[in-house]
């Protein structure tokens, strides 16, 4: 399996992207666009949670 660059495995990177997307969503005038941005934010948050789970697993199993 290919290894991702470390910056893409950074939980805080994805949480920051999620916050930026939420902020953008609140500025959207169109309801559909606002909901799309909220969906993007939720996806970024899910990526962060996934990498957090991977990091926890690797810590517990000595794969840092």
C-alpha positions in Angstrom: 0.0 0.0 0.0 1.4 3.4 -0.9 2.5 5.7 2.0 0.9 9.1 2.2 3.1 12.2 2.9 3.2 12.9 6.6 1.4 16.2 6.2 -1.6 14.4 4.8 -1.7 12.1 7.9 -1.6 15.1 10.2 -4.9 15.2 12.2 -4.6 18.9 12.9 -4.1 19.7 9.2 -7.5 18.1 8.5 -9.2 19.7 11.5 -8.0 23.1 10.3 -9.4 22.4 6.8 -12.7 21.4 8.4 -12.8 24.7 10.4 -12.0 26.7 7.3 -14.8 25.0 5.4 -17.3 25.6 8.2 -16.3 29.2 8.2 -16.8 29.5 4.5 -20.1 27.7 4.8 -21.4 30.4 7.2 -20.5 33.0 4.6 -22.4 31.4 1.8 -25.7 33.1 0.7 -27.0 30.1 -1.2 -28.5 27.3 1.0 -27.3 24.5 -1.3 -23.8 25.8 -1.5 -23.8 26.3 2.3 -24.8 22.7 2.8 -22.2 21.4 0.3 -19.5 23.3 2.3 -20.8 21.8 5.5 -20.6 18.4 3.9 -17.0 19.1 2.9 -16.2 20.2 6.5 -17.8 16.9 7.8 -15.7 14.9 5.4 -12.5 16.7 6.5 -13.4 16.0 10.1 -14.0 12.3 9.3 -10.5 12.2 7.6 -9.0 13.7 10.8 -10.8 11.1 13.0 -9.6 8.3 10.7 -6.0 9.4 10.9 -6.4 9.8 14.7 -7.5 6.2 14.9 -4.6 5.0 12.7 -2.1 6.9 14.9 -3.6 5.4 18.1 -3.4 2.0 16.6 0.2 2.5 15.5 1.1 3.8 18.9 -0.4 0.8 20.6 1.3 -1.6 18.2 4.7 0.0 18.0 4.4 1.3 14.4 5.4 4.9 14.7 
